[in-house]
Every structure is written in C-alpha cells, then in structure tokens.
C-alpha cells in the first residue's frame, strides 16, 4: 500500500496545479467545491456527486463538510506535519469514492456511510485515510467498499464504530495507533482490522473494545 500512496501523493500535487478554485453556492454560507479549496475560512462546504475537492490548507470550515456519492475530498497529506485546518459541524459522507483528512481538528465527529467501489476517482483506486487528526465527537465508518481504509494516529473524544467495511486490498482496514476516549466497536469488516504495513502500535482505548477490534 505504501507504493500506491506515494503514487497518489504525486497525482495529488499534479491535480492541485490543474484544479479550479471552489465556488460559492447560492447562499454565501455554502461553498460548492469542485476543484481546489484554497486556504481560508468557509461556512458549509459541499463536494457534489462525482466531484473532486483538494486542499493543502489551512482551511477553517464552520458549517460542516458534506461529501456526495462518488466524490473525492482530500485535505492535507501524510508527507507534511503542518496543521491542515479545522472543521466544525463534522464530516458527513454518503457513498464517497475517497475521504482523506490529515492533521485537522474536527469538531462534530466523522460519519461515512457506504462507498463507490474500489476503482475510479482521480487516483484510479479509491481509499479513505483519516490520519493524525484531533476529533471531538463520535466516528462511524460503515459499509465502505473502496480499495483501502486507514484510521491511524487519531485522538478521538467519542465512540468509534467501524462496521461492515469490505475492502479489496488484503492489507486494508488498518485501525492503529489511535487514542480513543470512548469505546471502539468493530464488526463485519473484511479483511479483519489489523496493523498492516503501518508499523503502528496498539490503540489506547479508555472504554470497551468489542468485536474484531478487541485487543487491537
């Protein structure tokens, strides 16, 4: 997976050079992102069906982030430790292609339901990467069916639920090195949640670890 992600980083840089700026919606408090989300402050940000929204940050989103079916959203990257920004109002996605958020502060939790299959989008393969974030609120990722999913090095104040995520890559479903002030619940994931090649450490969970994530 590492080689693929390095390839994706290169594609991300090239796409940023080609991306058009995001545009304001009918309401001045809503921004529809179909290209680059430039550094700045926004109300609600909406990534419409099938669109690609990319940002190196820093951005401040005050009205929540909403990602449509088949859409891709990328904020920050694992190659940089700079803070990518903050999202108030939570992250909400329904059948997305890819949701990638790095080094952000998220207030209102993360709620991702469904996916758009393992192939397609700007990176040719789809994947979720929720990494190195401070998350206040519960996290739910259910029925994602992309190529790979990593939930790594996050600090969460709330319950984390990872259920029925069926991925293509045998190294997928890496849930590791998280600090969770709440419970960690996992069921029906394939492959079974694992460390993979992340070389990470066990999660620190103050509440109960249940199902497939027991002892992870």
N, CA, C and O of each residue as an XYZ file, in Angstrom:
864
protein
N       0.827     -1.204      0.000
C       0.000      0.000      0.000
C       0.862      1.255      0.000
O       0.437      2.280     -0.533
N       2.041      1.210      0.572
C       2.885      2.402      0.648
C       3.233      2.937     -0.735
O       3.171      4.146     -0.962
N       3.602      2.044     -1.673
C       3.962      2.487     -3.013
C       2.787      3.158     -3.693
O       2.954      4.176     -4.365
N       1.592      2.594     -3.524
C       0.408      3.200     -4.114
C       0.150      4.584     -3.545
O      -0.208      5.500     -4.285
N       0.331      4.748     -2.226
C       0.056      6.036     -1.603
C       1.080      7.081     -2.030
O       0.735      8.256     -2.158
N       2.332      6.683     -2.254
C       3.308      7.622     -2.776
C       2.937      8.060     -4.178
O       3.117      9.224     -4.535
N       2.417      7.130     -4.980
C       1.923      7.482     -6.307
C       0.764      8.470     -6.193
O       0.685      9.434     -6.956
N      -0.137      8.226     -5.236
C      -1.287      9.099     -5.051
C      -0.863     10.499     -4.644
O      -1.487     11.477     -5.056
N       0.200     10.613     -3.834
C       0.704     11.923     -3.442
C       1.148     12.714     -4.670
O       0.869     13.908     -4.781
N       1.840     12.040     -5.592
C       2.265     12.701     -6.815
C       1.088     13.143     -7.658
O       1.098     14.241     -8.215
N       0.069     12.296     -7.758
C      -1.130     12.655     -8.506
C      -1.827     13.839     -7.852
O      -2.316     14.735     -8.540
N      -1.874     13.842     -6.517
C      -2.495     14.938     -5.783
C      -1.839     16.266     -6.131
O      -2.533     17.253     -6.377
N      -0.499     16.302     -6.153
C       0.207     17.528     -6.497
C      -0.113     17.993     -7.896
O      -0.318     19.184     -8.128
N      -0.157     17.054     -8.839
C      -0.474     17.416    -10.217
C      -1.902     17.928    -10.338
O      -2.155     18.878    -11.078
N      -2.833     17.315     -9.624
C      -4.223     17.761     -9.682
C      -4.399     19.152     -9.113
O      -5.208     19.934     -9.614
N      -3.642     19.471     -8.060
C      -3.732     20.811     -7.491
C      -3.333     21.877     -8.503
O      -3.914     22.962     -8.525
N      -2.358     21.580     -9.331
C      -1.928     22.541    -10.334
C      -3.011     22.784    -11.375
O      -3.083     23.864    -11.962
N      -3.858     21.773    -11.604
C      -4.893     21.874    -12.616
C      -6.247     22.297    -12.060
O      -7.132     22.693    -12.818
N      -6.412     22.215    -10.752
C      -7.726     22.429    -10.154
C      -8.168     23.881    -10.241
O      -7.373     24.809    -10.094
N      -9.467     24.046    -10.484
C     -10.072     25.368    -10.454
C     -10.516     25.679     -9.036
O     -10.823     24.759     -8.279
N     -10.560     26.958     -8.652
C     -10.982     27.296     -7.295
C     -12.424     26.871     -7.029
O     -13.249     26.808     -7.941
N     -12.708     26.583     -5.763
C     -14.078     26.289     -5.374
C     -14.931     27.532     -5.545
O     -14.433     28.657     -5.493
N     -16.236     27.313     -5.751
C     -17.132     28.446     -5.984
C     -18.172     28.537     -4.891
O     -18.582     27.526     -4.322
N     -18.603     29.770     -4.597
C     -19.644     29.987     -3.604
C     -20.975     29.516     -4.156
O     -21.246     29.675     -5.346
N     -21.812     28.933     -3.298
C     -23.121     28.456     -3.707
C     -24.154     29.570     -3.682
O     -23.826     30.753     -3.584
N     -25.415     29.156     -3.772
C     -26.495     30.131     -3.776
C     -26.495     30.950     -2.498
O     -26.820     32.137     -2.506
N     -26.130     30.307     -1.411
C     -26.001     31.025     -0.143
C     -24.540     31.356      0.084
O     -23.659     30.544     -0.199
N     -24.285     32.553      0.596
C     -22.905     32.954      0.852
C     -22.268     32.109      1.938
O     -21.050     32.134      2.114
N     -23.097     31.350      2.680
C     -22.581     30.497      3.731
C     -22.246     29.086      3.243
O     -21.776     28.256      4.020
N     -22.489     28.816      1.960
C     -22.220     27.497      1.393
C     -21.246     27.621      0.241
O     -21.421     28.442     -0.660
N     -20.207     26.783      0.286
C     -19.230     26.726     -0.807
C     -19.314     25.365     -1.460
O     -19.192     24.339     -0.791
N     -19.522     25.354     -2.766
C     -19.500     24.120     -3.536
C     -18.103     23.928     -4.088
O     -17.614     24.755     -4.858
N     -17.456     22.837     -3.694
C     -16.064     22.610     -4.084
C     -15.982     21.565     -5.186
O     -16.343     20.405     -4.983
N     -15.510     21.979     -6.341
C     -15.306     21.080     -7.476
C     -13.903     21.249     -8.042
O     -13.677     21.018     -9.230
N     -12.982     21.644     -7.213
C     -11.599     21.840     -7.649
C     -10.720     22.028     -6.427
O     -10.669     21.168     -5.547
N     -10.031     23.151     -6.379
C      -9.163     23.437     -5.236
C      -9.920     24.239     -4.188
O     -10.587     25.222     -4.511
N      -9.818     23.820     -2.941
C     -10.340     24.595     -1.827
C      -9.166     25.379     -1.262
O      -8.339     24.836     -0.530
N      -9.101     26.643     -1.602
C      -7.959     27.471     -1.234
C      -7.932     27.725      0.270
O      -8.957     27.614      0.941
N      -6.768     28.064      0.790
C      -6.653     28.417      2.200
C      -7.623     29.548      2.510
O      -7.753     30.495      1.734
N      -8.307     29.446      3.655
C      -9.262     30.488      4.016
C     -10.328     29.961      4.947
O     -10.226     28.846      5.459
N     -11.356     30.770      5.165
C     -12.452     30.449      6.076
C     -13.736     30.288      5.279
O     -14.034     31.097      4.401
N     -14.500     29.237      5.590
C     -15.720     28.903      4.864
C     -16.838     28.597      5.849
O     -16.585     28.293      7.014
N     -18.078     28.679      5.372
C     -19.216     28.208      6.141
C     -19.368     26.712      5.913
O     -18.491     25.932      6.282
N     -20.477     26.311      5.307
C     -20.653     24.912      4.910
C     -19.905     24.659      3.609
O     -19.933     25.487      2.699
N     -19.231     23.503      3.523
C     -18.550     23.104      2.292
C     -19.209     21.825      1.784
O     -19.346     20.844      2.516
N     -19.616     21.858      0.505
C     -20.284     20.721     -0.116
C     -19.459     20.260     -1.316
O     -19.131     21.053     -2.199
N     -19.129     18.967     -1.336
C     -18.482     18.359     -2.501
C     -19.562     17.557     -3.215
O     -19.972     16.509     -2.714
N     -20.032     18.018     -4.369
C     -21.176     17.362     -5.008
C     -20.840     16.001     -5.600
O     -19.674     15.615     -5.687
N     -21.859     15.297     -5.996
C     -21.720     13.953     -6.541
C     -20.680     13.907     -7.661
O     -20.749     14.686     -8.612
N     -19.727     13.000     -7.542
C     -18.730     12.778     -8.569
C     -17.619     13.804     -8.643
O     -16.733     13.682     -9.489
N     -17.638     14.810     -7.786
C     -16.649     15.888     -7.857
C     -15.373     15.522     -7.106
O     -15.334     14.563     -6.336
N     -14.329     16.314     -7.353
C     -13.052     16.175     -6.658
C     -12.720     17.508     -6.002
O     -12.698     18.539     -6.676
N     -12.463     17.503     -4.705
C     -12.123     18.716     -3.951
C     -10.809     18.461     -3.231
O     -10.694     17.528     -2.435
N      -9.818     19.302     -3.518
C      -8.468     19.120     -2.980
C      -8.029     20.372     -2.240
O      -8.309     21.485     -2.686
N      -7.347     20.204     -1.119
C      -6.843     21.353     -0.377
C      -5.591     20.980      0.399
O      -5.538     19.939      1.054
N      -4.590     21.838      0.317
C      -3.413     21.697      1.167
C      -3.607     22.442      2.473
O      -2.812     22.281      3.399
N      -4.672     23.270      2.565
C      -4.952     24.044      3.758
C      -3.972     25.203      3.919
O      -3.160     25.453      3.028
N      -4.040     25.909      5.043
C      -5.005     25.661      6.115
C      -6.375     26.243      5.783
O      -6.484     27.328      5.212
N      -7.412     25.504      6.150
C      -8.777     25.971      5.942
C      -9.529     25.901      7.265
O      -9.240     25.066      8.123
N     -10.488     26.789      7.406
C     -11.412     26.757      8.535
C     -12.809     26.589      7.963
O     -13.293     27.455      7.233
N     -13.464     25.471      8.291
C     -14.823     25.186      7.841
C     -15.730     25.247      9.056
O     -15.549     24.489     10.009
N     -16.701     26.143      9.026
C     -17.515     26.397     10.218
C     -18.918     25.815     10.147
O     -19.639     25.837     11.144
N     -19.322     25.296      8.996
C     -20.684     24.789      8.854
C     -20.767     23.335      8.450
O     -21.793     22.890      7.935
N     -19.700     22.590      8.678
C     -19.690     21.175      8.342
C     -19.216     20.909      6.925
O     -19.296     21.775      6.054
N     -18.721     19.699      6.709
C     -18.247     19.241      5.411
C     -19.151     18.102      4.952
O     -19.372     17.146      5.695
N     -19.679     18.204      3.715
C     -20.628     17.228      3.184
C     -20.114     16.721      1.839
O     -19.906     17.505      0.913
N     -19.911     15.410      1.737
C     -19.291     14.789      0.573
C     -20.302     13.849     -0.072
O     -20.843     12.958      0.582
N     -20.552     14.061     -1.372
C     -21.576     13.313     -2.078
C     -21.092     11.999     -2.650
O     -19.922     11.636     -2.526
N     -22.013     11.296     -3.278
C     -21.731      9.982     -3.848
C     -20.672     10.079     -4.944
O     -20.736     10.956     -5.805
N     -19.714      9.183     -4.902
C     -18.670      9.142     -5.915
C     -17.686     10.290     -5.859
O     -16.849     10.425     -6.752
N     -17.764     11.118     -4.834
C     -16.903     12.298     -4.720
C     -15.628     11.976     -3.950
O     -15.573     11.021     -3.175
N     -14.601     12.799     -4.183
C     -13.314     12.666     -3.516
C     -12.984     13.963     -2.799
O     -13.071     15.041     -3.387
N     -12.604     13.862     -1.528
C     -12.171     15.025     -0.757
C     -10.820     14.713     -0.136
O     -10.649     13.678      0.509
N      -9.852     15.621     -0.334
C      -8.523     15.455      0.243
C      -8.116     16.746      0.934
O      -8.109     17.808      0.312
N      -7.776     16.663      2.215
C      -7.277     17.803      2.977
C      -5.959     17.412      3.619
O      -5.897     16.454      4.390
N      -4.890     18.162      3.297
C      -3.577     17.876      3.854
C      -3.003     16.597      3.282
O      -3.496     16.068      2.286
N      -1.943     16.100      3.931
C      -1.306     14.876      3.474
C      -0.348     14.351      4.520
O       0.125     15.103      5.372
N      -0.060     13.060      4.457
C       0.798     12.450      5.468
C       2.257     12.842      5.316
O       3.053     12.625      6.229
N       2.621     13.423      4.162
C       4.014     13.804      3.959
C       4.362     15.100      4.668
O       5.539     15.443      4.774
N       3.359     15.834      5.157
C       3.584     17.095      5.857
C       2.910     17.037      7.217
O       1.794     16.533      7.343
N       3.594     17.555      8.239
C       3.008     17.563      9.581
C       2.348     18.895      9.908
O       1.909     19.104     11.039
N       2.273     19.796      8.935
C       1.634     21.094      9.161
C       0.140     20.899      9.388
O      -0.483     20.049      8.752
N      -0.428     21.680     10.288
C      -1.859     21.613     10.543
C      -2.623     22.033      9.285
O      -2.347     23.078      8.696
N      -3.586     21.203      8.888
C      -4.316     21.481      7.650
C      -5.546     22.339      7.871
O      -6.119     22.855      6.911
N      -5.969     22.505      9.140
C      -7.112     23.364      9.403
C      -8.076     22.773     10.400
O      -7.728     21.860     11.150
N      -9.303     23.298     10.410
C     -10.323     22.845     11.352
C     -11.669     22.738     10.654
O     -11.978     23.491      9.731
N     -12.464     21.777     11.123
C     -13.810     21.560     10.593
C     -14.764     21.515     11.774
O     -14.680     20.613     12.607
N     -15.666     22.475     11.851
C     -16.708     22.496     12.870
C     -18.026     22.113     12.214
O     -18.368     22.623     11.147
N     -18.757     21.222     12.850
C     -20.003     20.742     12.253
C     -19.866     19.346     11.687
O     -20.820     18.803     11.131
N     -18.682     18.758     11.823
C     -18.473     17.370     11.457
C     -18.230     17.123      9.983
O     -18.392     18.005      9.139
N     -17.830     15.880      9.701
C     -17.603     15.394      8.341
C     -18.685     14.369      8.033
O     -18.879     13.415      8.786
N     -19.392     14.571      6.918
C     -20.524     13.716      6.556
C     -20.356     13.264      5.111
O     -20.229     14.099      4.215
N     -20.355     11.968      4.873
C     -20.180     11.454      3.515
C     -21.119     10.284      3.276
O     -21.292      9.422      4.138
N     -21.728     10.265      2.087
C     -22.613      9.175      1.689
C     -22.125      8.602      0.370
O     -22.130      9.293     -0.649
N     -21.705      7.345      0.381
C     -21.189      6.652     -0.799
C     -20.063      7.408     -1.500
O     -20.086      7.533     -2.724
N     -19.078      7.916     -0.759
C     -17.987      8.650     -1.398
C     -17.020      7.700     -2.096
O     -17.008      6.498     -1.831
N     -16.204      8.264     -3.000
C     -15.095      7.499     -3.561
C     -13.942      7.463     -2.561
O     -13.455      6.389     -2.208
N     -13.506      8.646     -2.103
C     -12.384      8.733     -1.173
C     -12.577      9.910     -0.228
O     -13.002     10.989     -0.643
N     -12.262      9.695      1.044
C     -12.226     10.757      2.046
C     -10.863     10.682      2.711
O     -10.546      9.701      3.385
N     -10.049     11.727      2.519
C      -8.692     11.741      3.057
C      -8.483     13.037      3.834
O      -8.469     14.122      3.253
N      -8.324     12.919      5.135
C      -8.168     14.086      6.002
C      -6.977     13.843      6.913
O      -6.926     12.843      7.630
N      -6.010     14.773      6.883
C      -4.782     14.650      7.656
C      -4.539     15.914      8.482
O      -4.730     17.029      7.996
N      -4.120     15.732      9.725
C      -3.654     16.828     10.584
C      -4.688     17.952     10.709
O      -4.352     19.132     10.610
N      -5.939     17.571     10.925
C      -7.014     18.549     11.097
C      -7.644     18.405     12.480
O      -7.537     17.359     13.121
N      -8.302     19.473     12.925
C      -9.122     19.435     14.133
C     -10.577     19.371     13.678
O     -11.055     20.267     12.984
N     -11.279     18.304     14.074
C     -12.655     18.084     13.641
C     -13.560     18.112     14.857
O     -13.410     17.298     15.769
N     -14.494     19.040     14.872
C     -15.455     19.166     15.964
C     -16.830     18.792     15.422
O     -17.376     19.482     14.561
N     -17.384     17.696     15.931
C     -18.674     17.233     15.437
C     -18.611     15.826     14.869
O     -19.616     15.298     14.394
N     -17.437     15.218     14.916
C     -17.300     13.824     14.541
C     -17.186     13.583     13.048
O     -17.170     14.511     12.240
N     -17.106     12.298     12.712
C     -16.967     11.838     11.334
C     -18.016     10.762     11.087
O     -18.139      9.817     11.866
N     -18.773     10.906      9.997
C     -19.863      9.987      9.689
C     -19.788      9.637      8.198
O     -20.177     10.439      7.349
N     -19.287      8.438      7.885
C     -19.131      7.996      6.500
C     -19.933      6.712      6.316
O     -19.715      5.727      7.021
N     -20.868      6.732      5.358
C     -21.712      5.572      5.096
C     -21.611      5.189      3.622
O     -21.870      6.001      2.734
N     -21.230      3.940      3.383
C     -21.175      3.442      2.031
C     -19.924      3.865      1.286
O     -19.041      4.518      1.842
N     -19.863      3.484      0.026
C     -18.737      3.814     -0.829
C     -19.140      3.704     -2.280
O     -20.312      3.509     -2.600
N     -18.146      3.830     -3.171
C     -18.411      3.799     -4.612
C     -17.556      2.759     -5.320
O     -17.299      2.879     -6.518
N     -17.114      1.742     -4.592
C     -16.318      0.691     -5.188
C     -14.831      0.988     -5.151
O     -14.436      2.111     -4.837
N     -13.989     -0.004     -5.470
C     -12.544      0.137     -5.307
C     -11.824      0.871     -6.441
O     -10.666      1.259     -6.286
N     -12.489      1.061     -7.566
C     -11.806      1.639     -8.722
C     -12.490      2.920     -9.175
O     -13.713      3.048     -9.114
N     -11.663      3.877     -9.637
C     -12.195      5.144    -10.112
C     -11.617      6.312     -9.345
O     -10.721      6.148     -8.517
N     -12.136      7.491     -9.628
C     -11.646      8.690     -8.972
C     -10.308      9.135     -9.532
O      -9.758      8.490    -10.425
N      -9.786     10.229     -9.014
C      -8.555     10.804     -9.564
C      -7.309      9.960     -9.326
O      -6.299     10.143    -10.006
N      -7.370      9.027     -8.359
C      -6.203      8.206     -8.039
C      -6.308      6.803     -8.635
O      -5.457      5.954     -8.368
N      -7.336      6.555     -9.433
C      -7.601      5.269    -10.088
C      -8.102      4.214     -9.111
O      -8.984      3.424     -9.450
N      -7.545      4.193     -7.896
C      -8.047      3.346     -6.833
C      -8.600      4.246     -5.734
O      -8.055      5.322     -5.483
N      -9.662      3.824     -5.084
C     -10.282      4.645     -4.053
C      -9.799      4.229     -2.676
O      -9.572      3.045     -2.426
N      -9.641      5.198     -1.779
C      -9.262      4.851     -0.408
C      -9.628      5.973      0.550
O      -9.639      7.149      0.186
N      -9.925      5.583      1.780
C     -10.138      6.525      2.875
C      -8.896      6.547      3.750
O      -8.361      5.497      4.106
N      -8.438      7.741      4.094
C      -7.303      7.890      5.001
C      -7.649      8.977      6.008
O      -7.583     10.165      5.694
N      -8.014      8.572      7.207
C      -8.316      9.506      8.294
C      -7.157      9.379      9.272
O      -7.097      8.430     10.054
N      -6.228     10.345      9.224
C      -4.958     10.169      9.917
C      -4.488     11.445     10.613
O      -4.585     12.540     10.059
N      -3.980     11.285     11.833
C      -3.314     12.364     12.578
C      -4.250     13.530     12.887
O      -3.833     14.688     12.854
N      -5.504     13.228     13.185
C      -6.488     14.267     13.470
C      -6.880     14.290     14.944
O      -6.762     13.290     15.652
N      -7.351     15.459     15.387
C      -7.996     15.598     16.692
C      -9.489     15.653     16.426
O      -9.971     16.595     15.798
N     -10.237     14.644     16.900
C     -11.660     14.530     16.578
C     -12.470     14.586     17.863
O     -12.301     13.753     18.752
N     -13.340     15.563     17.952
C     -14.266     15.680     19.077
C     -15.646     15.272     18.588
O     -16.278     15.984     17.808
N     -16.106     14.114     19.057
C     -17.367     13.561     18.587
C     -17.152     12.131     18.136
O     -16.015     11.680     17.992
N     -18.229     11.430     17.915
C     -18.132     10.026     17.529
C     -17.672      9.877     16.080
O     -17.828     10.783     15.262
N     -17.105      8.713     15.791
C     -16.658      8.370     14.442
C     -17.379      7.098     14.017
O     -17.329      6.086     14.715
N     -18.052      7.153     12.866
C     -18.719      5.984     12.306
C     -18.331      5.848     10.845
O     -18.556      6.759     10.048
N     -17.752      4.718     10.496
C     -17.467      4.389      9.097
C     -18.074      3.012      8.857
O     -17.630      2.020      9.435
N     -19.087      2.961      8.003
C     -19.829      1.721      7.778
C     -20.035      1.478      6.291
O     -20.352      2.396      5.535
N     -19.852      0.233      5.885
C     -20.130     -0.258      4.530
C     -19.279      0.441      3.466
O     -19.709      0.566      2.319
N     -18.080      0.897      3.833
C     -17.188      1.437      2.807
C     -16.620      0.274      2.004
O     -16.199     -0.731      2.577
N     -16.606      0.408      0.674
C     -16.212     -0.700     -0.194
C     -15.101     -0.289     -1.163
O     -15.043     -0.780     -2.291
N     -14.217      0.616     -0.717
C     -13.108      1.051     -1.552
C     -11.968      0.046     -1.569
O     -12.139     -1.109     -1.180
N     -10.815      0.492     -2.019
C      -9.647     -0.381     -2.119
C      -8.945     -0.531     -0.777
O      -8.489     -1.620     -0.428
N      -8.856      0.578     -0.014
C      -8.093      0.570      1.242
C      -8.695      1.602      2.190
O      -9.275      2.598      1.758
N      -8.545      1.345      3.493
C      -9.015      2.299      4.506
C      -8.069      2.267      5.688
O      -7.780      1.205      6.239
N      -7.585      3.449      6.075
C      -6.741      3.560      7.250
C      -7.277      4.596      8.223
O      -7.605      5.718      7.836
N      -7.362      4.213      9.481
C      -7.740      5.119     10.580
C      -6.584      5.049     11.565
O      -6.505      4.128     12.377
N      -5.673      6.042     11.487
C      -4.362      5.916     12.103
C      -3.945      7.195     12.824
O      -4.099      8.291     12.287
N      -3.420      7.057     14.033
C      -2.827      8.154     14.822
C      -3.804      9.300     15.094
O      -3.400     10.462     15.149
N      -5.070      8.980     15.262
C      -6.058      9.998     15.606
C      -6.279     10.039     17.116
O      -6.112      9.033     17.805
N      -6.656     11.209     17.619
C      -7.078     11.382     19.000
C      -8.574     11.682     18.973
O      -9.000     12.700     18.427
N      -9.363     10.795     19.561
C     -10.816     10.885     19.460
C     -11.439     11.003     20.834
O     -11.134     10.222     21.736
N     -12.305     11.973     20.988
C     -13.133     12.083     22.188
C     -14.538     11.649     21.802
O     -15.369     12.472     21.417
N     -14.796     10.361     21.906
C     -16.086      9.814     21.495
C     -15.946      8.360     21.095
O     -14.838      7.825     21.053
N     -17.055      7.723     20.804
C     -17.083      6.324     20.404
C     -16.681      6.191     18.939
O     -17.049      7.020     18.106
N     -15.925      5.144     18.635
C     -15.515      4.847     17.259
C     -16.173      3.543     16.837
O     -16.021      2.520     17.505
N     -16.911      3.580     15.718
C     -17.603      2.396     15.191
C     -17.137      2.147     13.768
O     -17.276      3.013     12.904
N     -16.583      0.963     13.520
C     -16.119      0.546     12.201
C     -16.803     -0.773     11.865
O     -16.432     -1.819     12.397
N     -17.801     -0.730     10.985
C     -18.609     -1.917     10.748
C     -18.832     -2.174      9.258
O     -19.116     -1.259      8.485
N     -18.694     -3.445      8.880
C     -19.057     -3.919      7.538
C     -18.324     -3.188      6.418
O     -18.889     -2.940      5.353
N     -17.059     -2.846      6.668
C     -16.217     -2.260      5.634
C     -15.502     -3.393      4.911
O     -14.611     -4.032      5.471
N     -15.890     -3.637      3.683
C     -15.359     -4.750      2.901
C     -14.482     -4.172      1.796
O     -14.980     -3.588      0.834
N     -13.169     -4.343      1.948
C     -12.189     -3.705      1.081
C     -11.499     -4.717      0.173
O     -11.496     -5.915      0.455
N     -10.915     -4.227     -0.920
C     -10.262     -5.096     -1.898
C      -8.855     -5.488     -1.482
O      -8.466     -6.646     -1.634
N      -8.085     -4.542     -0.958
C      -6.687     -4.807     -0.601
C      -6.618     -5.673      0.646
O      -7.284     -5.388      1.642
N      -5.821     -6.723      0.595
C      -5.684     -7.613      1.760
C      -5.014     -6.922      2.935
O      -5.058     -7.425      4.058
N      -4.389     -5.764      2.687
C      -3.719     -5.000      3.738
C      -4.601     -3.865      4.249
O      -4.123     -2.986      4.967
N      -5.871     -3.876      3.890
C      -6.776     -2.777      4.237
C      -7.285     -2.899      5.670
O      -6.931     -3.823      6.402
N      -8.131     -1.931      6.049
C      -8.706     -1.835      7.390
C      -7.624     -1.775      8.458
O      -7.586     -2.590      9.379
N      -6.743     -0.783      8.309
C      -5.696     -0.541      9.297
C      -6.226      0.467     10.322
O      -6.328      1.660     10.034
N      -6.558     -0.017     11.504
C      -7.034      0.834     12.602
C      -5.985      0.715     13.706
O      -5.980     -0.269     14.445
N      -5.108      1.692     13.828
C      -3.946      1.502     14.694
C      -3.401      2.833     15.189
O      -3.575      3.864     14.539
N      -2.739      2.808     16.346
C      -2.045      3.957     16.942
C      -2.999      5.111     17.236
O      -2.601      6.275     17.197
N      -4.252      4.789     17.529
C      -5.219      5.826     17.903
C      -5.348      5.919     19.419
O      -5.156      4.933     20.132
N      -5.675      7.118     19.902
C      -6.036      7.325     21.301
C      -7.519      7.662     21.322
O      -7.937      8.685     20.779
N      -8.311      6.803     21.948
C      -9.763      6.935     21.900
C     -10.305      7.042     23.313
O     -10.197      6.102     24.101
N     -10.884      8.182     23.632
C     -11.542      8.383     24.921
C     -13.021      8.032     24.738
O     -13.879      8.903     24.599
N     -13.276      6.756     24.744
C     -14.589      6.203     24.451
C     -14.393      4.747     24.094
O     -13.345      4.180     24.404
N     -15.361      4.126     23.458
C     -15.253      2.721     23.096
C     -14.870      2.563     21.629
O     -14.998      3.498     20.838
N     -14.399      1.370     21.277
C     -14.024      1.020     19.913
C     -14.801     -0.233     19.535
O     -14.585     -1.303     20.105
N     -15.708     -0.095     18.566
C     -16.597     -1.191     18.191
C     -16.370     -1.555     16.727
O     -16.429     -0.688     15.856
N     -16.112     -2.826     16.455
C     -15.836     -3.272     15.089
C     -16.534     -4.603     14.820
O     -16.484     -5.517     15.643
N     -17.193     -4.706     13.648
C     -17.843     -5.957     13.275
C     -18.009     -6.021     11.766
O     -18.239     -5.003     11.112
N     -17.890     -7.211     11.224
C     -18.202     -7.446      9.822
C     -17.226     -6.868      8.827
O     -17.555     -6.737      7.648
N     -16.015     -6.514      9.277
C     -15.033     -5.931      8.369
C     -14.210     -7.016      7.684
O     -13.885     -8.035      8.294
N     -13.874     -6.794      6.413
C     -13.026     -7.717      5.667
C     -12.068     -6.921      4.787
O     -12.505     -6.138      3.944
N     -10.734     -7.120      4.983
C     -10.121     -8.033      5.944
C     -10.341     -7.569      7.381
O     -10.761     -6.438      7.626
N     -10.055     -8.450      8.313
C     -10.180     -8.120      9.724
C      -9.266     -6.947     10.057
O      -8.144     -6.888      9.555
N      -9.719     -6.009     10.892
C      -8.871     -4.871     11.289
C      -7.506     -5.339     11.761
O      -7.384     -6.329     12.483
N      -6.467     -4.596     11.334
C      -5.107     -5.058     11.541
C      -4.131     -3.890     11.560
O      -4.501     -2.748     11.288
N      -2.878     -4.197     11.886
C      -1.811     -3.204     11.825
C      -1.358     -2.974     10.395
O      -0.970     -1.858     10.047
N      -1.397     -4.006      9.554
C      -0.964     -3.889      8.177
C       0.510     -3.547      8.096
O       1.305     -4.034      8.900
N       0.891     -2.708      7.127
C       2.293     -2.317      6.996
C       2.556     -0.943      7.589
O       3.578     -0.322      7.295
N       1.631     -0.461      8.431
C       1.774      0.872      9.017
C       2.874      0.931     10.075
O       3.344      2.012     10.429
N       3.283     -0.238     10.580
C       4.268     -0.310     11.658
C       3.796      0.478     12.879
O       4.602      1.059     13.605
N       2.497      0.490     13.091
C       1.917      1.234     14.188
C       1.897      0.451     15.488
O       2.386     -0.676     15.566
N       1.323      1.074     16.504
C       1.245      0.477     17.834
C      -0.218      0.244     18.196
O      -1.108      0.763     17.523
N      -0.480     -0.528     19.245
C      -1.864     -0.783     19.631
C      -2.605      0.503     19.984
O      -2.008      1.480     20.438
N      -3.913      0.482     19.768
C      -4.745      1.620     20.135
C      -4.828      1.756     21.650
O      -4.783      0.762     22.375
N      -4.950      2.996     22.122
C      -5.188      3.273     23.530
C      -6.652      3.665     23.679
O      -7.064      4.732     23.224
N      -7.433      2.800     24.317
C      -8.884      2.975     24.379
C      -9.313      2.973     25.838
O      -9.036      2.022     26.569
N      -9.991      4.038     26.264
C     -10.409      4.108     27.661
C     -11.666      3.291     27.927
O     -11.889      2.840     29.050
N     -12.495      3.098     26.887
C     -13.710      2.316     27.039
C     -13.522      0.887     26.578
O     -12.407      0.366     26.562
N     -14.618      0.261     26.206
C     -14.584     -1.142     25.798
C     -14.116     -1.279     24.352
O     -14.433     -0.452     23.497
N     -13.354     -2.344     24.101
C     -13.008     -2.751     22.742
C     -13.820     -4.008     22.439
O     -13.698     -5.010     23.143
N     -14.638     -3.959     21.406
C     -15.545     -5.081     21.150
C     -15.400     -5.585     19.716
O     -14.907     -4.884     18.832
N     -15.851     -6.836     19.517
C     -15.844     -7.429     18.185
C     -14.439     -7.625     17.650
O     -13.536     -8.039     18.378
N     -14.263     -7.327     16.380
C     -12.989     -7.553     15.701
C     -11.866     -6.685     16.241
O     -10.695     -7.010     16.046
N     -12.191     -5.597     16.909
C     -11.154     -4.688     17.413
C     -10.747     -4.992     18.847
O      -9.945     -4.259     19.426
N     -11.280     -6.051     19.426
C     -10.882     -6.410     20.783
C      -9.395     -6.750     20.827
O      -8.937     -7.660     20.137
N      -8.651     -6.011     21.641
C      -7.224     -6.241     21.782
C      -6.362     -5.617     20.695
O      -5.145     -5.806     20.685
N      -6.979     -4.875     19.779
C      -6.205     -4.302     18.670
C      -5.462     -3.051     19.133
O      -4.755     -2.425     18.343
